[in-house]
Amino acid sequence: MSKQFASAGDMAEKNVSFSQIGEGLYAFTAEGDPNSGVIIGDESVMIVEAQATPRLARKVIECVRSVTDKPISHVVLTHYHAVRVLGASAFDAREIIMSDKARSMVVERGQEDWDSEFDRFPRLFQGHEEIPGLTWPTLSFTGSMTVWLGNRRVDIKQVGRAHTAGDIVIHVPDENVMFTGDIVEYHSACYCGDGHFADWPVTLEAIRAHDLAAIAPGRGDALTGSDMVNKALDNTADFVRSTYDAAAKVAAKGGSLKEAMAAVRTACDPKFGDYAIYEHCLPFNVARAYDEARGIEHPRIWTAARDKEMWSQLQG
């Protein structure tokens, strides 16, 4: 394993795709980089996920302007991570929405997450000088809420903990399409450093219950048709369970974090080793799985210093 973060050497620009996944619904994807979603209503546009910087957000805006000139009125953030939220200022939206729990996580660990992700993903934070500060919602909620974009209904709701404790999904019922954030990934590793392993598969089943026509996942290609949707849900659940079960067996025997890493590699490398950001996510996933298996229910805050400590420990 490299002595630097696996993502630190990834400086190649990714190819952007802008795919229609329903009437007036689009997925902005970039070869495993964070995705964004676009929901076009009668009167205005909602963006799902703001990207890491205003520079990256403008790439989303350029795609939006290729299909509509309607104003961007809402930005919805599925959780608090810096790579998802710090580009919000570029959209100049009247409302920025996240869950109450996600807002509380900005308070608790938003700056620490920004600092640590800045070190982990230098390419995504090019142009960081434009970021005006932490992104705060203008509107937050617990449970569910509905936004009307003219006559188009958009349901925003918490369906359970998974990638973070504050996750939300965005459902457009007229097309039965859902934007899931990092609860669901496709051919990309799940980042589980703030995750809740025991809850995650249950949350995936809550999504499956919608019998969706399409999903825009957090990373990876858009998923259209029930076969692709169900395959992605199954695969995400397999990734989460495989990671946790291997680490938990080591923790139950009093083994070390490094031993847990070896066990997770044995279980996961053959199935997921070629996934986008797999090597980057792996140590954070193992550390969180090892903690949860030892009864640490509330994910510990990742700081730039803790990142490097953990990385050094696993390098041995």
GUVEXNU-266004 format. One record per residue: x, y, z of N, C-alpha, C in turn. Coordinates in steps of 0.2 Angstrom, whole numbers, plus 5000, padded with zeros to 4 digits. Layout:
N
XYZXYZXYZ;...
***
This chain:
316
500449945000500050005000500450065000;500250114996500650174996500750215003;501250245004501350285010500950345010;500650375004500250425005499550405004;499050445005498350425004498250394997;497850344996497850314989497550364984;497150414987496850464982497250524981;497850534985498250584984498550594977;498750534974499050534968498550534962;497950534963497450534958497350604956;497650624951497650694949497350704941;497150644938496950644931496150674931;496050714927495350734926494950684924;494250684926493850624925493350654919;493150604915492650614910491950624913;491650674911490950694914490450664909;489950634912489350614909488750644912;488250664907487650694910487050654906;486750614911486250564908485550574910;485050574906484350574907484150514910;483850514916483550454919482850464921;482450504918481750514918481650584915;480950594914480750664911481050724916;481450764913481750814917482150804923;482450734923482850714928483550694925;484050714928484750704925485250684931;485750644929486250624933486950644930;487250684934487950714933488450664936;488850624932489350574934489950584931;490550564935491150574933491650524935;491550464932492050404933492150394940;491650394945491850374952491950434956;491950494953491950554957491250564960;491150614965490450624968489950644962;489450614962488850634957488450684960;488150724955487550774957486950754953;486350774955485750764952485450824950;485050824945484650884942483950864942;483450904945482750894944482450954941;482150954936481851014932481151014933;480851064937480151074938479851124933;479251144934478851184929479251254929;479451274935479651344936480351354938;480651294941481351304943481751234943;482351234945482751174945483051164952;483051104954483351074961483951034959;484451054962485151014962485250974968;485450914967485550864972486350854973;486650874978487350874979487750934976;488150974979488451034977489151024974;489450974975490150964973490650994978;491250984977491751004983491951074982;491851104977492051174976491651214971;491651274971491251314966491451294959;492151284958492451264952492051204949;492051154953491651094951490951104950;490651144954489951154954489751184947;490151234944490051264938490051214932;490351154933490351104928489651074928;489351064934488651044934488151094931;488251164933487851214930487851214922;488451204920488551204912488151154909;488151094913487651034910486951054911;486751084916486051114917485851154912;486251204910486151254905486051224898;486351164897486251134891485551104890;485151104895484451074894483951114897;484051174900483551214903483851284905;483451334904483651404906483351424913;482951374916482551394922483051404928;482851454932483351464938483351404942;483951404946484151354951483851384957;483351354960483051374966483251334972;483351274972483551234978484151194977;484551184982485051134982484951094988;484951024987484850974992485450934993;485650935000486250895001486150835005;486350775003486050715006486450705012;487050735013487350725020487850785020;488350785025488750845027489450845024;489650785020490350785019490550835014;491250865015491450925011491450915004;491550855001491550844994490950844991;490350844995489750854993489450924993;489650964998489351025000489651094999;490351094998490651154998490651194992;490351164987490251204981489551244980;489151234986488551264986488451334984;488951374985488851444984488751464977;489051424972489051434965488351434962;487851394966487251394963486751454964;486951494969486551554971485751534972;485651474975484951454976484651484982;483951494982483651524988483651484994;483651414993483551364998484151314997;484451305003484951245004484651205009;484551135007484151095012484651035014;484551015020484850955023484450935029;484550875031484250855037484450885043;484050895048484250925055484950885057;484950815057485450775059486150795055;486050805048486650825044486850895047;486450935048486651005050487050995057;486750955061487150945068487850915067;487950885061488550855060489050905057;488750955053489151015051489451045058;489051055063489251085069489751045072;489650985073490050935077490750925073;490750915067491350895063491450925056;491050975054491150995047491851025046;492151065050492751095049493351035049;493250995053493750935053493650895047;493050885045492950845038493250885033;493150945032493450985027494250975027;494550985033495250985033495550915031;495150865033495450795032495350785024;494750795022494650785015495050825010;495250885012495650925008496350885007;496650855012497250815012497150755008;496550725008496450655005496350664997;495950724995495750724988496050794985;496650804984496950864982496550884975;496450834970496150854964495450884965;495050854969494350884970494350954973;494850974976494851034980495351084976;495451074970495751124966495251184965;495551244966495051304966494751314973;495051284978494751294985494651364988;495151404985495151474987494451504986;494051484982493351514981492851494986;492951444990492551414995492451475000;491851495001491751555006491751525014;491651465015491651435022491251375022;491151355028490651295028489951305025;489651255022489051265019488451245025;488051295026487451285031486851285027;486351245029485751245026485351305028;484851335023484451385025483751345028;483651285026483151245028483351175030;483151155036483251085038482651055041;482650985042482050945044482250885047;481750855050481750785053481250745050;481350685047480850645045480750655037;480350695035480250705028479950775027;480050795021479750865018479550855011;479150895008479050905001479150974999;479450974993479551034989479151034983;478851084981478551084974478951134970;479151104964479451144959478851164954;478451214955477851214951477351164953;477251124948476751064949477151004950;477751004950478150944951478350934958;478150874961478250864968478950824969;479250844974479950814976479850794983;479950734985479950714992480650704995;480750735000481450725003481350695010;481750635011481650605017482250565020;482150555026482650505030482350435029;482750385027482450325027482850275031;483350305035483850265039484550285039;484950265044485650285044485950235039;486550255036486950215032487650245031;487750285026488350315025488550365030;488050405033488150445039487450435043;487450465049486850465053486350515050;486550565045486050615043485850605036;485950545033485750535026485050545024;484950575018484250585016484250555008;483650545006483550524999483050574996;483050584989482650634986482250584981;481550584981481150544977480750594973;480650574967480250614962479750564960;479150564963478650514962478350514955;478250564951477950564945478350514940;479050504941479450464937479650404941;479550404948479750354952480550344952;480850404952481650404952481850434959;482450404961482750424967483450444967;483650494970484350514971484550494978;485050444979485150414985485750444989;486150484986486750504989487150434990;487650434995488150384995487850324999;487150325000486850265003486950204998;486950224991486950174986487550194981;488050144980488550164975488550104969;488850124963488850074958489550074955;489850014956490550004954491050054957;490850074963491250114967491250094974;491750104977491750084984491350124989;491050094994490650134999491250165003;491150235005491550255010491150255017;491450215022491050195028491350225034;491850275033492150305039491750335044;491150365042490650385046489950345046;490050285044489450245043489250205049;488650175048488250135053488150065049;488550025050488549955047487949915048;487749915054487149875056486549905053;486449965052485849995049485849995042;486450005039486450015031486049965027;486149895028485749855024484949865025;484749885031484049895032483849955028;484250005028484050065024484050055017;484450005014484449985007483749955006;483549915010482849885009482349935009;482349985013481850035013481850075006;482450075003482450104996482150054991;482349994992482049944987481349944988;481049954993480349944994479949994989;480250044987479950094982479850064975;480250014974480149974967480350034962;480950064962481050114958481250104951;481050154947481250144940481950164938;482250204942482950224941483250254948;483850254949484250274954484850314952;484950374954485550414953485950394960;486450354960486850344966487350394968;487750384973488150434975488850434971;489050384969489550374964489450324959;489650324953489550274948489050294943;488950254938488450264933487750264936;487250304932486550304934486250234933;485750214937485450144936484750154934;484650124928483950124925483650054924;483050054926482749984926482849944932;482349904934482349874940482849824941;483149794936483649744936484349784938;484449844935485049874937484949904945;484349934946484249954953484349904958;484049844957484149794962484849764962;485149764957485849734957486349784961;486249854960486649904964486449894971;485849884973485649884980485949814983;485949764980486249694982486949704983;487349734978488049744978488249794983;487849844985488049894990488049854997;487449814998487349775004487949725005;488149694999488649645000489349675002;489449734999490049775001490049795008;489549815011489449835018489549775022;489149725021489249665025489849635025;490149625019490849595019491349635023;491349695022491849735026491749725033;491149735036490949735043491149665046;490849615042490949545045491649525046;492049535041492749525042493149555047;492949625048493249665053493049635060;492349625061492049605067492349535070;492549495065492749425068493449445071;493849485068494549505071494449535078;493949585078493849625084493549575090;493149525088492849485093493449445096;493949425093494549385096495049435099;494949495099495449545102496049565097;495949555091496449565086496549635085;497049655081497249725080496949755074;496949815073496649855068497049825061;497649815062498049795056497849725054;497649685059497449615057496749615054;496349665056495649675053495749695046;496249745045496349765038496549705033;496949655036497149595032496549555031;496049545036495449505035494949535030;494949605030494449635026494749635018;495349635018495649625011495549565008;495649505012495449445010494749435008;494249465011493549455010493349505004;493649565003493449614999493849624992;494449614993494849624987494649584981;494549524981494349484975493649514972;493249534976492549564974492549634972;492949674975492849744975493449784973;494049744972494649784972494749824966;494349814961494449864955493949914955;493549924960493049984961493450044962;493050104959493350164960493450184968;493950214970494150244976494150184981;494250124979494250064984494850074989;495450084986496050084990495950144995;495750204992495650254997495150245003;494550215001494050205007494250145012;494650095009494850035013495050055020;495550085022495750095029495250135033;494850185030494350215034493750165036;493650125031493050075032493250025037;493850005037494049955042494049985049;494350045049494350075056493650085059;493150105055492550115057492150045059;492249995054491949935056492249905062;492949905063493249885069492949925075;492849985075492550025080491850005082;491449995077490749975078490749905081;491149865079491149795081491349795089;491749845091491949845098491449895102;490849905099490349945103490450015103;490850045098490850115097490350135092;489750155095489150165091489150235087;489450285090489450355087490150355083;490150365077490750365073491250425076;491850405077492350455079492450505074;492650565076492750615071493450605068;493450605061494050605057494350675057;494950685059495350745058495950725054;496250785051496850775047497350735051;497450745058497950715062497750635063;497050625064496850555065496950515059;496850545053496950515046497650485046;498150535047498850515047499050465052;498750465058498950415063498750345061;498050345059497750275057498150255051;498350295046498750275040499350245042;499750275046500350255049500350185052;499850185056499750115060499650065055;499250075050499150015046499750005041;500150055040500750045036501249995040;501250005046501649965051502349975050;
***
